[in-house]
């Protein structure tokens, strides 16, 4: 992979950032050139922040993608809307700003933990989960290191432990088709 790779990580909170950063590092992305956009705390909806920042970040990605190899990574909770609902909302946000929604072949990956990232963390702890119930937060965001390690090992084996949350399976497919380093 080129040393000029630049990733932009657009996410709702520090837990999203910690999880995504650690996974990208494990997967071989040089995160020293990572630019992170996180919703400001106590300033409204974090989901809305991501939805509003997505069109300009997508435009910025497109303006630079021929100069350097880069990617855009978005992490947004599915809440009650799920993966499809959030993808539709992001596409609608692009249309509202006259930005063409993401296209096949673009290194723009959208990860939608549903209900939220805690569902994935509970699953990676070995629990059987569903995407409707709330799960406990970690005491510290950085405590997700072991969870990321388990997820990366499952990715290396090519399969998640069953039953896997559908949103995590969708995220694995998204990574494989949109971001996997060459």
Beta strands, then each sheet from edge to edge (+ up, - down):
strand 1: 6-11
strand 2: 34-38
strand 3: 70-75
strand 4: 108-111
sheet 1: 2+ 1+ 3+ 4+
end
